Amino acid sequence: MSFRIIGTGMHVPSKVVTNDDLAQIVDTNDEWISKRVGVKERRFSEDEFASEMGLKAAQNALENAGVKAEEIDAIFAATVSGETSSPSMACMIQNGLGVSCMAMDVSAACSAFLFLLETAAAFFALHKEYNKILVVGTERMSGILDFADRSTCVIFGDGAGAAVLERGENYLDSVITVKGGDTVIKIPHGNGNSPYFKREQDSPYIHMQGQETFKYAVTAISQDVSTLLERNHLTFDDIAWIVPHQANKRIIDFAAKRLGISQDKFFCNIEKYGNTSSASVPIALDELAKSGNLKRGDKIILCAFGGGLSNAACLIEW
Ligand code: UT7
């Protein structure tokens, strides 16, 4: 019991921040960011919260799928940079769409879109009456960046991506790994107001050990993609596209090299948006779908990695 993706959507804020713009406030330069990360510009929100971006991406996906919001049986959403922990992001988006249906968040940082798809597959199997599920990843990463930490703040951007799933048979296989409690990526909550609490707390920004994460990511992509191919008796010739989490162009290049395939097999749009965490895979998928380079029946692999630590991949027939 699984699903097929019948529509994708995205929304990014209008404010474009180039590497040169960032170099005005951070000790960095366009050459370093372009070479080491592959980002040329990112969007930073001036007036939209993550839930508002998520709502717009959801509306865009519904429109592209030709589906009315009332037809949705469940909304699953993900964020690490939402404006509230409660209501959840999924509840905020449900409210914005003006519908009443099952709605909940799944927390898995940059891997989260893959976790949302897996959750949706489980709910389709559990609830025979469910026919359509909306999944949304949305981030205002600019709100949790420490602009004094130049190796981390230059890679991220804001945006939202969404997909409408319909009961079907096209979610062919998936692999999910969680290495719980590893804090090479950490986003502490700023909830230290108790007069009784005696422990020191980290600042409420994203803290990342870049090189450790980099190594984890290259291994995760290569292993997950290989597992899906082997388990399904496929070769790279059978795969039209690999759509990876857009964290660093060099991670994608290293993974391609390790897998012995051309980087062209990987869809990449990091240069325009940077790393938008849970939104990066659905934004990439939406741009790929709209590019006309994806045909119904194509087999694609989505893969992601991030905080948790976690990594996941899935094989989909488009
Ligand atoms: O989506 C969640 C998962 N996250 C990721 O996948 C991120 C994975 N990691 C990375 O993409 C990379 O590790 C970073 C882009 C975050 C950092 O790149 P790096 O090559 O690991 O740089 P580094 O932090 O080890 O720094 C290398 C050098 C240092 O200079 P020295 O000590 O060698 O002279 C840094 O001070 O680069 C310097 N540097 C910079 N220079 C200009 C670090 N950041 C910058 C910067 N501009 N923004």
Residues whose N, C-alpha, C, O or C-beta is under 5 A from the ligand:
A	BS01	UT7	D27 T28 N29 W32 R36 V37 C110 R150 S151 V154 G210 Q211 T213 F214 A217 A247 N248 N275 F305 G306
